[in-house]
Amino acid sequence: MPDPGKEIKQPMSPQLESKTFGVSPKGDEITLFSLFIKDQIKVSVMNYGATWTHLLLPDRNGKMEDTVLGFDDLEGYLQKDYQDNYCYIGSTVGRVAGRLSGNQFTIDDKTYHLPPNQGETHLHGGIEGWDKKIWAAAPFETDNSVGITFYYKSPDGEENYPGTVEVWVTYTLDITGKLEISYRAISDKKTVINPTNHSYFNLSGDFSQSIEAHEFFVDTDHYLPINENSLPTGEVAHVAGTPFDFRTPKPISEQIHKKDEQLKLAGGIDHCFALKESETCATLFHPGTGRKLTLSTTAPGLQVYTSNYLNQSFAGKGGVKFDRRAAICLETQHFPDAANQPEFPSTLLLPGEVFQSRTVFAFSVEK
């Protein structure tokens, strides 16, 4: 029985607040929504790109620090030096995350050619993908959670994708401090869809630090090797004996400096892991602060990217110029190029069907 003389600490209810974050080039006011539990977690998202902008977490001494890359205001996300870098910090990317071989795909013998936006490559949805759209936003509160549902209607032919697609992206913070990102989409024509969130994590809270000291774990035996164009070869390879073996937690530095052709092709890790159907698919831990991220998802793949192409070309939060290895992206999604790889889980969405995916981020502190 509880000690009658000892107060039982009740969980604090999550709260929601909003403020103006800036004005778009077309004059639209952009709103920043914050979901938070005092001294435990604060998550901020904006309706430009349905973008995750901040994640404040305590370290083992209770010090709250931001742990995702981003900018202090909207102007940072609009600056040319950032836009030209194609790094999609915190964005919702779609319709299709990653690259598509030949910048095309075929449905019912009709081939759809997609516009290149990064050199000769169609990347993360194209010239004006979902990361550059202003989404409708609907805040909500329940007895045990707060959240925002973002909505966007992508017209037929946008970026040359077929079908009018309606998509909802919902960020929910519950009373335990877990953050859920869920995706729902419908289309009036056969199309392909593979959205994800592109946050860059650095649990140290110091964006001038490399993430190589972070300990990483992925519950999988297989990853997808890539070719010289950063596209999957079609092989689903075993991780044993490769730098992609994180079946036990180990420092990223222990793996990322190994001599390996796959690491050379990507400049580090930029590969999809084929996930098992397990409660925890990955963890990320920073020994210096004690902060730990635990990931679960309904998606079949986890694209892991060690910010190989950041090069101090633009200034982020606090004026820090983000450098190579400044963060790690954990993008839950279908396998890249699945529209052109019939052996991969399908990204085809039919009229009358509903695309759904859910990812949960849990945070803790180890002493």
PALUMNU-322475 format. One record per residue: residue in one letter; x, y, z of N, C-alpha, C in turn; residue number from 1. Coordinates in pm, whole numbers, always signed. Atoms other than C-alpha are relative to their C-alpha. Layout:
  residuo     n.X     n.Y     n.Z    ca.X    ca.Y    ca.Z     c.X     c.Y     c.Z  num
        a       X       Y       Z       X       Y       Z       X       Y       Z  NUM
...
This chain:
  residuo     n.X     n.Y     n.Z    ca.X    ca.Y    ca.Z     c.X     c.Y     c.Z  num
        m     +84    -121      +0      +0      +0      +0     +87    +125      +0    1
        p     -76    -124      -1    +116    +357     -63     +13     +55    +142    2
        d     -22     -66    -128    +262    +543    +233     -97    +118     +10    3
        p    +100    -109      -9     -28    +768    +351     +62    +135     +27    4
        g     -66    -127     -27    +222   +1030    +455     +79     +54    -117    5
        k     -79     -41    +117    +385   +1047    +113     -92     +38    -115    6
        e     +82     -46    +111    +234   +1248    -168     +30     -81    -126    7
        i     -17     +73    +125    +178   +1044    -485      -1    +102    -114    8
        k     -14     -98    +106    +301   +1248    -779     -81     -43    -122    9
        q     +84     +28    +116     +43   +1259   -1057     +68     +53    -127   10
        p     -55     -50    +126    +147   +1292   -1422     -61    +136     -34   11
        m     +48    -131     +40    +121   +1646   -1552     -66      -9    -137   12
        s     +71      +2    +128    -125   +1707   -1834     +79     +79    -104   13
        p     -65     -76    +107     +22   +1812   -2168     -80    +125     -33   14
        q     +63    -128     +34     -52   +2167   -2281     +37     +40    -143   15
        l     -19     -45    +137     -70   +2349   -2613      -2    +152      -5   16
        e      +0    -145     +22     +20   +2704   -2716     +43     +27    -143   17
        s     -38     -34    +137     +71   +2885   -3045     +43    +146      -7   18
        k     -44    -137     +23    +239   +3197   -3178     +38     +15    -147   19
        t     -43     -27    +137    +329   +3361   -3507    +150     -27     -12   20
        f    -141     +37     +20    +658   +3227   -3645     +64     +80    -113   21
        g     -51     -78    +112    +689   +3450   -3952    -107     +15    -106   22
        v     +92     -23    +112    +528   +3548   -4281     +64     -55    -127   23
        s     -51     +62    +122    +566   +3355   -4606     +24    +106    -107   24
        p     -22     -97    +109    +688   +3524   -4927    -130     +47     -65   25
        k    +129     -39     +58    +323   +3529   -5041     -89     +74    +100   26
        g     +74     -78     -98    +213   +3706   -4723     -83     -82     +98   27
        d     +76     +85     -93     +70   +3406   -4534     +69      -3    +137   28
        e     -54      +9    -135    +114   +3412   -4157     +24    -146     +36   29
        i     -36    +136     -38    +293   +3100   -4038      -7     -12    +152   30
        t     +22     +20    -143    +199   +2961   -3697     +86    -113     +52   31
        l     -78    +102     -71    +423   +2771   -3457     -84     -50    +117   32
        f     +77     +63    -107    +238   +2528   -3229     +97     -76     +91   33
        s     -84     +72     -95    +403   +2395   -2914     -85     -90     +89   34
        l     +62    +101     -84    +298   +2079   -2733    +100     -29    +111   35
        f    -102     +11    -104    +458   +2049   -2391     -56     -52    +131   36
        i     +20     +34    -141    +473   +1903   -2042    +115     +66     +75   37
        k    -101     -81     -68    +658   +2136   -1807    +115     -85     +54   38
        d    -124     +63     -47   +1018   +2031   -1738     +21    -143     -52   39
        q     -11    +137     +52    +967   +1709   -1935     +23      -6    -150   40
        i     -13      +2    +146    +927   +1779   -2306     -73    +120     -59   41
        k     +69    -103     +78    +841   +2056   -2551     +27     -26    -147   42
        v      -7     +28    +144    +769   +1979   -2917     -67    +116     -73   43
        s     +59    -108     +77    +712   +2261   -3165      -5     -39    -147   44
        v     +22     +31    +142    +573   +2225   -3518     -67    +121     -64   45
        m     +63    -114     +69    +470   +2481   -3781     -76     -49    -122   46
        n     +85     +40    +112    +218   +2477   -4061     +67     +18    -136   47
        y     -79      -1    +123    +482   +2557   -4325     +74    -134      -8   48
        g     -63    +131     +16    +577   +2210   -4445     -37    -101    +106   49
        a     +33     +86    -114    +405   +2053   -4141    +129     -44     +69   50
        t    -140     +20     -38    +757   +2089   -4002     +20      -4    +151   51
        w     -40     +15    -140    +892   +1972   -3666    +122     +90     +22   52
        t    -104    -102     -11   +1104   +2268   -3552     +85     -10    +127   53
        h     -71      +3    -129   +1201   +2210   -3186     -37    -126     +78   54
        l     +23    +110     -93   +1236   +1925   -2936     +85     +25    +123   55
        l     -73     -27    -124   +1334   +2034   -2585     -19    -116     +96   56
        l      +0    +115     -92   +1430   +1750   -2350     +97     +27    +114   57
        p     -94     -16    -111   +1594   +1738   -2005    +117     -98     -10   58
        d    -110     +95     -15   +1938   +1588   -1951      -9     -63    +139   59
        r      +9     +70    -130   +2021   +1379   -1642      +4     +95    +118   60
        n      +3    -100    -107   +2057   +1702   -1441    -124     +89      -8   61
        g    +122     -76     +14   +1720   +1833   -1556     +10    +120     -92   62
        k     -18    -114     +89   +1864   +2087   -1801     -72     -24    -132   63
        m     +77     +12    +124   +1623   +2142   -2092     +79     +62    -115   64
        e     -70     -49    +118   +1790   +2176   -2430     -70     -50    -126   65
        d     +56     +39    +129   +1680   +2166   -2792     +85    -110     -62   66
        t     -73    +117     +48   +1774   +1838   -2960     -29     -34    -147   67
        v     +15     +18    +144   +1666   +1879   -3325     +50    +125     -72   68
        l     -47    -112     +80   +1828   +2095   -3590    -118     +81     -53   69
        g    +104     -88     +52   +1632   +2389   -3722     +47    +144      +3   70
        f     -31    -142      +7   +1613   +2767   -3725     -82     +75    +104   71
        d     +66     -79    -104   +1510   +3041   -3484    -128     +66     -48   72
        d    +121     -62     +55   +1244   +3180   -3718     -23     -53    -141   73
        l     +36     +48    +133   +1073   +3118   -4051    +102     +41    -105   74
        e     -94     -48    +100   +1328   +3326   -4239    +115     -98     -20   75
        g    -107     +98     +13   +1589   +3061   -4164     -34    -112     -97   76
        y     +44    +107     +88   +1383   +2798   -4345     -15     +47    -145   77
        l     +19     -54    +134   +1337   +3031   -4643    +129     +47     -65   78
        q    -125     -54     +55   +1701   +3140   -4685     +52     -87    -114   79
        k     -44     +68    +121   +1853   +3050   -5020    +110    -103     +29   80
        d    -109     +92     -29   +2166   +2888   -4874     -52    -132     +57   81
        y     +62    +122     -53   +1944   +2642   -4686     -79     -73    -108   82
        q     +81     +62    +104   +1701   +2580   -4971     +87     -71    -103   83
        d     -88     +59     +99   +1990   +2508   -5206     +71    -125     +50   84
        n     -69    +116     -58   +2120   +2240   -4967     -86    -126      +0   85
        y     +91    +115     +11   +1812   +2013   -5001     +10     -95    +120   86
        c     -10     +89    -116   +1826   +1887   -4644    -130     -13     +79   87
        y    +137     +27     -48   +1455   +1924   -4549      -8     -14    +152   88
        i     -12     +15    -145   +1518   +1987   -4179    -138      +4     +66   89
        g    +126     +12     -73   +1214   +1867   -3981    -124     -11     -86   90
        s    +115      -9     +88    +989   +1871   -4288     -78    -130     -11   91
        t     +77    +113     +54    +706   +1642   -4386     +32      -6    -149   92
        v     -35     +10    +141    +829   +1515   -4723     -94     -95     -71   93
        g     +91     +80     +81    +608   +1373   -4998     -27     +73    -131   94
        r     +74    +122     -27    +439   +1260   -5200     +88    -120     +29   95
        v     -85    +116     -15    +732   +1022   -5214    +135     +42     +57   96
        a    -129     -28     -60   +1033   +1035   -4983    +111     -66     -81   97
        g    -117     +56     +67   +1376    +980   -5134      -3     +23    -150   98
        r     -16     -11    +145   +1459    +925   -5499     -77    -110     -71   99
        l     +63    +101     +84   +1290    +737   -5781     +89     -22    -122  100
        s     -92     +28    +109   +1505    +564   -6041     -56     +51    -133  101
        g     +42     -59    +127   +1493    +744   -6373     -96    +115     +15  102
        n     +99    -107     -28   +1276   +1013   -6206    -136     -36     -60  103
        q    +127     +43     +59    +974    +808   -6306     -52    -126     +68  104
        f     +62    +126     -41    +735    +525   -6226    -115     -28     -96  105
        t    +103     +41     +95    +470    +333   -6417    -118     -61     +74  106
        i    +125     +58     -51    +106    +257   -6330     -87     -35    -120  107
        d     +88     +45    +109    -112     +52   -6568     +54     +40    -137  108
        d     -68     -24    +128    +140     +88   -6853     +17    +147     -36  109
        k     -26    -142     +24    +147    +468   -6820    +117     +44     +88  110
        t    -118     -45     -73    +482    +616   -6722     -13    +148     +34  111
        y      +6    -138     -49    +487    +934   -6513    +143     +49     +20  112
        h    -134     -58      -8    +800   +1147   -6556      -3    +118     +97  113
        l      +2     -97    -109    +885   +1359   -6253    +110    +104     -18  114
        p    -100    -106     +19   +1068   +1695   -6254    +117     -14     +97  115
        p    -116      +1     -91   +1424   +1695   -6115      +6    +130     +78  116
        n     -15    -120     -82   +1489   +1937   -5831    +136     +10     +66  117
        q    -137      -1     -53   +1835   +1837   -5703     +92     -48    -112  118
        g     -76     +38    +118   +2057   +1848   -6007     -91     -72     -99  119
        e     +81     +79     +93   +1919   +1573   -6232     -93     -97     +73  120
        t     +74     +96     -82   +1737   +1398   -5947    -129     +59     +55  121
        h    +126     -33     -67   +1375   +1411   -5833     +10     -52    +144  122
        l     -25     +36    -140   +1411   +1415   -5453    -114     +50     +89  123
        h     +95     -37    -106   +1153   +1414   -5170    -121     +78     -50  124
        g    +125     -60     +46    +853   +1511   -5382     +13    +106    -106  125
        g     -17     -88    +113   +1008   +1750   -5632     +23    +146     +32  126
        i     -35    -142      -6   +1041   +2121   -5695     -74     +70    +114  127
        e     +77     -53    -112    +760   +2220   -5457     -77    -114     +64  128
        g     +61    +112     -71    +695   +1913   -5248     -76     +45    +123  129
        w     +81     -32    -117    +494   +1895   -4930     +76     +82    +103  130
        d     -82     -78     -94    +783   +2051   -4737     -13    +150     -21  131
        k     +11    -142     +31    +711   +2385   -4908    -145     +48      -2  132
        k    +142     -37      +0    +331   +2385   -4872     -42     +56    +136  133
        i     +61     -49    -124    +129   +2576   -4616    -122     -86     +28  134
        w    +104     +96     -35     -94   +2323   -4443    -105     +65     +89  135
        a    +103     -37     -96    -427   +2383   -4275     +31     -70    +133  136
        a     -36     +55    -131    -385   +2325   -3900    -119      +2     +94  137
        a    +111     +12     -96    -639   +2203   -3645     +53     -51    +133  138
        p     -43     +45    -134    -522   +2194   -3280    -111     -78     +67  139
        f    +101     +73     -77    -698   +1952   -3046     +54     -35    +138  140
        e     -35     +43    -135    -701   +1850   -2681     -95    -111     +43  141
        t     +82    +103     -62    -825   +1535   -2508     +35      -3    +149  142
        d     -29     +10    -143    -818   +1428   -2143    +148     -31     +25  143
        n    -137     +48     -23    -470   +1277   -2188    +100     +40    -107  144
        s     -92     -35    +107    -316   +1443   -2493     -35    +136     -59  145
        v     +22    -117     +83    -275   +1752   -2708     +65     -27    -134  146
        g     -60     +25    +130    -195   +1772   -3074     -45     +98    -107  147
        i     +33     -78    +119    -217   +1928   -3418     -20     -96    -116  148
        t     +18     +71    +126    -363   +1777   -3733     +19     +99    -114  149
        f     -25     -80    +119    -221   +1927   -4051     -67     -67    -119  150
        y     +71     +53    +117    -416   +1888   -4376     +47     +72    -125  151
        y     -35     -58    +130    -313   +1939   -4738     -67     -80    -110  152
        k     +61     +63    +117    -491   +1867   -5064     +92     +21    -119  153
        s     -95      -4    +111    -242   +1782   -5338     -74     -27    -130  154
        p     +82     +17    +120    -404   +1835   -5678     +57    -102     -98  155
        d     -38     +93    +106    -397   +1585   -5963    +104     +68     -91  156
        g    -104     -55     +87     -77   +1639   -6163    +105     +83     +71  157
        e    -102     -76     -72    +115   +1822   -5892    +132     -75      -4  158
        e    -131     +62     +21    +483   +1753   -5963     -10    -123     -93  159
        n     +33    +104     +98    +332   +1522   -6232     -39    -133     +64  160
        y     +58    +119     -62    +200   +1270   -5978    -148      -8     -33  161
        p    +143     +12     +31    -143   +1132   -6069     -86      +2    +126  162
        g     +98      +7    -108    -452   +1172   -5853      +1    +120     +91  163
        t     +13     -99    -106    -584   +1433   -5615     +11     -74    +133  164
        v     -28     +69    -126    -444   +1325   -5279     -31     +94    +117  165
        e     +22     -71    -126    -578   +1444   -4944     +82     -69    +108  166
        v     -90     +59    -100    -331   +1394   -4662     -13     +75    +132  167
        w      +5     -52    -137    -349   +1442   -4286    +125     -50     +75  168
        v    -115     +34     -84     -38   +1451   -4065     -31     +52    +140  169
        t     +40     -37    -136    -110   +1449   -3691    +115     -23     +97  170
        y     -98      +7    -110    +138   +1524   -3411     -79      -4    +130  171
        t     +71     +14    -127     +10   +1403   -3071    +100     -22    +113  172
        l     -80     +18    -121    +180   +1444   -2732     -92     -49    +110  173
        d     +88     +54    -104     +31   +1222   -2462     +54     +27    +139  174
        i     -31     -34    -139     +40   +1241   -2084    +130     -65     +49  175
        t    -125     +66     -36    +342   +1006   -2068    +121     +66     -65  176
        g    -110     -68     +69    +549   +1240   -2288     +39     -63    -132  177
        k     -27     +60    +131    +536   +1022   -2598     -56     +89    -110  178
        l     +44     -75    +117    +512   +1194   -2934     -32     -99    -113  179
        e     +40     +84    +113    +319   +1022   -3213     -17     +87    -124  180
        i     +28     -62    +129    +329   +1126   -3578     -73    -104     -84  181
        s     +78     +93     +81     +56    +963   -3785     -33     +65    -134  182
        y     +28     -43    +136     -14    +986   -4156    -125     -72     -51  183
        r    +119     +59     +63    -341    +929   -4341     -19     +67    -134  184
        a     +16     -59    +133    -404    +978   -4713     -99     -80     -82  185
        i     +90     +63     +95    -665    +906   -4977     +23     +65    -136  186
        s     -18     -52    +135    -659    +951   -5356    -120     -37     -86  187
        d    +111     +31     +91    -918    +966   -5635     +46     -76    -125  188
        k     -56     +80    +108    -682    +790   -5880    +112     -86     +56  189
        k    -117     +78     -38    -415    +522   -5862    +122     +93      +3  190
        t    -120     -83     -14     -99    +690   -5737    +100     -72     +90  191
        v     -97     +55     -94    +210    +627   -5526     +19    +101    +113  192
        i     -18     -88    -115    +273    +765   -5179     +95     -65    +100  193
        n     -96     +47     -99    +554    +734   -4926     +53    +119     +79  194
        p     -44    -117     -76    +569   +1029   -4682     +85     -40    +121  195
        t     -73     +19    -125    +801   +1067   -4384     +26    +136     +63  196
        n     -49    -121     -65    +930   +1321   -4134    +152      -2      -6  197
        h    -144      -8     +25   +1285   +1445   -4189     +72     +78    +110  198
        s     -69     -68    -110   +1396   +1561   -3843    +144     -48     +14  199
        y    -142     +27     -23   +1765   +1577   -3760     +24      +5    +151  200
        f     -16      +9    -145   +1841   +1461   -3404    +146     +13     +42  201
        n    -128      -1     -70   +2137   +1553   -3186     -33     +14    +148  202
        l     +47      +3    -138   +2056   +1452   -2828     +95     +68     +98  203
        s     -93     -72     -89   +2363   +1631   -2689     -53    +139     +34  204
        g     +46    -137     -19   +2178   +1962   -2724    +101    +103     -46  205
        d    -105     -89     +51   +2496   +2109   -2875     +20     -33    -147  206
        f      -1     +30    +143   +2465   +2134   -3252    +137     +18     -64  207
        s    -137      -4     +51   +2836   +2203   -3291     +71    -133     +24  208
        q     -56    +133     -26   +2899   +1848   -3164     -42     -99    -108  209
        s     +34    +110     +89   +2911   +1545   -3392     -90    -100     +73  210
        i     +84    +104     -60   +2657   +1265   -3335     +75    -135      +8  211
        e     -72    +126      +2   +2932   +1004   -3359      +8     -67    +137  212
        a      -4     +58    -134   +2935    +957   -2979    -134     -63     +41  213
        h    +130     +61     -30   +2565    +862   -2983      +6    -151     -21  214
        e     +12    +145     +16   +2490    +494   -2932    -131     -30     -72  215
        f    +113     +26     +88   +2255    +354   -3194     -32    -149      -1  216
        f     +48    +138      +9   +2046     +37   -3212    -113      -7    -101  217
        v    +111     +27     +90   +1825     -99   -3490     -32    -149      +7  218
        d     +42    +140     -11   +1626    -420   -3448     -29     -56    -139  219
        t     +15     +57    +134   +1688    -565   -3792    +122     -81     -38  220
        d    -110     +80     +54   +1900    -820   -3971     +37     +43    -140  221
        h     -19     -30    +142   +1879    -655   -4313      -3    +150     -30  222
        y      +0    -136     +50   +1953    -331   -4493      +0      -4    -153  223
        l      +7     -10    +146   +1924    -207   -4853    +126     +67     -55  224
        p    -116     -62     +65   +2255    -155   -5036     -44     +96    -111  225
        i     +31    -102    +100   +2264    +142   -5274    +102      -3    -113  226
        n     -94     -14    +111   +2423    +220   -5610     +60    +141      +2  227
        e     -69    -130      +5   +2622    +526   -5719     -98    +118      -4  228
        n    +101    -106      +2   +2296    +724   -5751     -82      +4    +130  229
        s     +66      +6    -131   +2197    +655   -5388    -137     -65      -7  230
        l    +125     +76     +14   +1915    +425   -5505     +24    -145     +39  231
        p     -17    +140     -36   +1857     +75   -5368     +28     -86    -124  232
        t     -32     +91    +111   +2007    -197   -5587    -108    -104     -21  233
        g    +102    +106      +3   +1709    -422   -5512     +34    -114     +94  234
        e     -42    +104     -94   +1912    -647   -5283     -43     +38    +142  235
        v     +24     -16    -143   +1804    -692   -4922    +109     -83     +69  236
        a    -122     +67     -45   +2138    -773   -4759      +2     -16    +151  237
        h     -15     +22    -144   +2223    -915   -4417    +104     +98     +55  238
        v     -90     -99     -60   +2393    -670   -4181    +126     -63     +59  239
        a    -114     +67     -64   +2633    -930   -4037    +129     +30     -76  240
        g    -129     -26     +60   +2993    -832   -4100      +9    +132     -75  241
        t      +1    -130     +68   +2897    -484   -4229      -4    +112    +103  242
        p     +12    -114     -92   +2908    -134   -4077    -146     +32     +37  243
        f    +141     -26     -25   +2526    -150   -4074     -58     -93    +106  244
        d     +44     +92    -106   +2512    -404   -3793      -9     +76    +132  245
        f     +28     -68    -128   +2354    -215   -3503    -100     -84     +81  246
        r     +93     +87     -72   +2173    -518   -3362     +24      +2    +150  247
        t     -23     -37    -139   +2336    -435   -3032     +41    +147      +0  248
        p     -34    -142      +1   +2375     -69   -2929    +150     +21      -5  249
        k    -142     -33      +8   +2710     +73   -3030     +18    +143     -48  250
        p     -23    -137     +46   +2863    +416   -3088      +3      +7    -152  251
        i      -1     -17    +145   +2808    +545   -3440    +143      +7     -52  252
        s    -141     -13     +42   +3181    +626   -3454     +66    -136     -23  253
        e     -59    +133     +11   +3259    +255   -3418     -25     -62    -137  254
        q     +39     +60    +127   +3087    +176   -3749     +28     +90    -120  255
        i      +5     -90    +115   +3095    +485   -3965    +137     +26     -63  256
        h    -134     -22     +55   +3473    +498   -4014     +61    -127     -61  257
        k     -52    +123     +59   +3509    +142   -4138     +16     +16    -151  258
        k     -19      -4    +145   +3640     +91   -4489    -105     -90     -65  259
        d    +111     +74     +58   +3332     -10   -4682     -50     +76    -121  260
        e     +42     -65    +123   +3215     +61   -5036    -135     +71     +16  261
        q    +130     -63     -20   +2859    +135   -4921     +12    +132     +75  262
        l     -22    -125     -71   +2977    +398   -4672     +64    +104     -92  263
        k     -67     -90     +94   +3197    +546   -4944     -99     +60     -99  264
        l    +100     -48     +95   +2908    +572   -5189     -88    +110     +59  265
        a     +93     -94     -64   +2692    +762   -4939     +69    +110     +79  266
        g     -70     -94     -85   +2963    +955   -4756     -30     -21    +148  267
        g     +43     +35    -135   +2843    +780   -4440    -117     -94     -11  268
        i    +122     +81      +8   +2513    +612   -4364    -110     +83     -64  269
        d    +120     -56     +62   +2224    +700   -4594     -73    -118     -62  270
        h     +52    +130     +42   +2054    +362   -4611    -129     -33     +73  271
        c    +125     +45     -59   +1721    +201   -4543     +21    -135     +67  272
        f      -3    +126     -73   +1693     -73   -4281    -139     -64      -9  273
        a    +126     +73     +10   +1425    -338   -4336     -38     -47    +140  274
        l     +33     +20    -141   +1248    -347   -4000     -74    -131     +25  275
        k     +83    +110     -50   +1113    -641   -3807    -129     +60     +58  276
        e    +122     -46     -67    +763    -618   -3663     +20     -14    +150  277
        s     -33      +5    -142    +887    -540   -3313     -47    +127     +68  278
        e     +53    -114     -75    +769    -305   -3039     +96    +118      -6  279
        t    -101    -104     +11   +1096    -109   -3047     +86     -29    -121  280
        c     -80     +27    +121   +1260     -73   -3385    +137     +63      +8  281
        a    -130     -65      -9   +1545    +161   -3287      +9     +81    +128  282
        t     -26     -93    -111   +1703    +356   -3003    +122     +84     -34  283
        l    -113     -92     +13   +1939    +652   -2993     +29     +54    +139  284
        f     -37     -36    -137   +2131    +734   -2675    +126     +85      -1  285
        h    -119     -84     -13   +2373   +1013   -2585     +56     -15    +141  286
        p     -55     +28    -134   +2597    +900   -2296     +32    +125     +80  287
        g     -40    -120     -72   +2710   +1253   -2209    -113     +68     +75  288
        t    +115     -67     -63   +2362   +1384   -2126    -100     -98     +61  289
        g     +96    +100     -46   +2172   +1061   -2062    -128      -4     -80  290
        r    +124      -3     +78   +1905   +1148   -2318      -9    -122     -92  291
        k     +22    +119     +82   +1752    +850   -2497    -131     +13     -77  292
        l    +116      +3     +87   +1508    +824   -2787     -30    -146     -33  293
        t     +43    +135     +35   +1310    +503   -2840    -108     +11    -106  294
        l     +84     -16    +118   +1136    +456   -3173     -80    -126     -28  295
        s     +83    +111     +48    +846    +238   -3282     -82     +51    -118  296
        t     +70     -43    +121    +660    +242   -3613     -74    -116     -65  297
        t     +70     +99     +82    +416     +61   -3839     +62      -8    -138  298
        a     -62      -2    +133    +634    +143   -4143     +97    -118     -15  299
        p     -90    +114     +21    +841    -137   -4302    +148     +37      -3  300
        g    -139     -38     +14   +1159     +69   -4332     +38    +118     +86  301
        l     -57    -114     -72   +1385    +311   -4147    +119     +50     -80  302
        q    -110     -63     +72   +1598    +540   -4360     +85     +76    +102  303
        v     -91     -62     -97   +1900    +640   -4151    +102     +83     -78  304
        y     -87     -94     +71   +2100    +944   -4262     +84     +76    +101  305
        t     -91     -62     -98   +2406   +1074   -4077     +48    +138     -48  306
        s     -24    -139     +46   +2387   +1427   -4227    +135     +13     -72  307
        n    -128      +8     +70   +2670   +1345   -4468     +30    +123     -85  308
        y     -20    -109     +95   +2615   +1650   -4687     -15    +138     +62  309
        l      -6    -130     -65   +2584   +1926   -4430    +146     +50      -5  310
        n    -136     -49     +25   +2884   +2154   -4487     +22    +144     +47  311
        q     -11    -135     -56   +2843   +2475   -4280     -39    +109    -100  312
        s     +35     -99    +102   +2687   +2649   -4580    -112     +93     +42  313
        f    +104     -89     -50   +2406   +2801   -4374      +0      -5    +152  314
        a      +5     -11    -146   +2347   +2914   -4015    -137     -42     +50  315
        g    +124     +47     -60   +2085   +2743   -3799     -24     +67    +134  316
        k     +33     -55    -131   +1962   +2793   -3443    +125     +55     +70  317
        g    -110     -60     -74   +2180   +3026   -3240    +119     +38     -86  318
        g    -109     -36     +89   +2388   +3103   -3548     +98    -112     -29  319
        v     -90    +114     +23   +2548   +2757   -3550      -7     -43    -146  320
        k      -6     +51    +137   +2661   +2649   -3896     +11    -152      +6  321
        f      +7    +145     -13   +2557   +2286   -3916    +101     -67     -92  322
        d    -107     +67     +74   +2844   +2063   -4022     -32    -147     -20  323
        r     +12    +143     +24   +2880   +1708   -4146      -3     -76    +133  324
        r     +17     +82    -120   +2766   +1456   -3882     -60     +79    +116  325
        a     +60     -80    -107   +2584   +1729   -3686    -125     -64     +57  326
        a    +126     +60     -44   +2276   +1507   -3657     -21    -132     -72  327
        i     +40    +124     +65   +2110   +1181   -3752    -150      +5     -26  328
        c    +141      +7     +37   +1779   +1140   -3935     -48    -144     +12  329
        l     +62    +132     -17   +1550    +848   -3851    -135      +6     -70  330
        e    +118     -22     +83   +1296    +846   -4134     -77    -131     -17  331
        t     +84    +119     +11   +1024    +584   -4092     -83     +11    -127  332
        q     +62     -10    +131    +885    +501   -4434      -4    -138     -68  333
        h     -18    +117     +86    +841    +242   -4709    +140      +6     -61  334
        f    -133      +4     +59   +1155    +135   -4890     +11    +103    -112  335
        p     -20     -93    +111   +1301    +397   -5127     -15     -71    -135  336
        d     +16     +48    +137   +1219    +351   -5497     -92    -122      -9  337
        a     +91    +116      +0    +948     +97   -5407     -91      +0    -123  338
        a     +87      -7    +119    +741    +221   -5703     +62     -69    -121  339
        n     -70     +64    +111   +1007     +73   -5934     +64    -134     +40  340
        q     -60    +124     -50   +1103    -230   -5723    -114     -92     +44  341
        p    +118     +81     -31    +822    -491   -5737     +19     -96    +117  342
        e     -23     +89    -114    +988    -704   -5467     -14     +73    +134  343
        f     +12     -78    -123    +961    -420   -5213    -148     +14     +37  344
        p    +139     -30     -38    +643    -352   -5010     -55    +116     -83  345
        s     +55     -94     +99    +412    -157   -5241     -35    +136     +61  346
        t     +42    -135     -37    +359    +219   -5222    -119     +46     -85  347
        l    +115     -33     +84     +64    +206   -5464    -122     +26     +88  348
        l    +123     -33     -71    -250    +376   -5333    -114      +4    -100  349
        l    +114     +10     +90    -581    +289   -5499    -116     +86     +50  350
        p    +120     -71     -44    -903    +492   -5496     -82     -89     +93  351
        g     +77     +77     -98   -1113    +386   -5198     +85     -58    +111  352
        e     -89     +46    -105    -807    +274   -5003     +44    +119     +86  353
        v     -54    -102     -89    -661    +464   -4708    +144     -37     +35  354
        f    -139     +18     -45    -286    +499   -4659      +9     +44    +145  355
        q     -19     -36    -140    -196    +495   -4291    +138     -45     +47  356
        s    -129     +33     -61    +132    +498   -4102     +10     +74    +132  357
        r      -9     -60    -134    +221    +571   -3741    +139     -23     +56  358
        t    -131      +9     -64    +548    +642   -3563      -8     +63    +139  359
        v      +0     -50    -138    +598    +691   -3188    +142     +20     +49  360
        f    -129     -35     -59    +895    +867   -3027     -21      +6    +152  361
        a      +2      -6    -146    +945    +796   -2656    +137     +50     +49  362
        f    -125     -61     -47   +1206    +987   -2454     +21     -30    +147  363
        s     -32     +31    -139   +1382    +902   -2131    +140     +53     +31  364
        v    -133     -42     -44   +1691    +988   -1928     +62    -113     +81  365
        e     -73    +101     -76   +1946    +736   -1809    +104     +69     +86  366
        k     -91     -64     -96   +2147    +828   -1502    +146     -44     -23  367
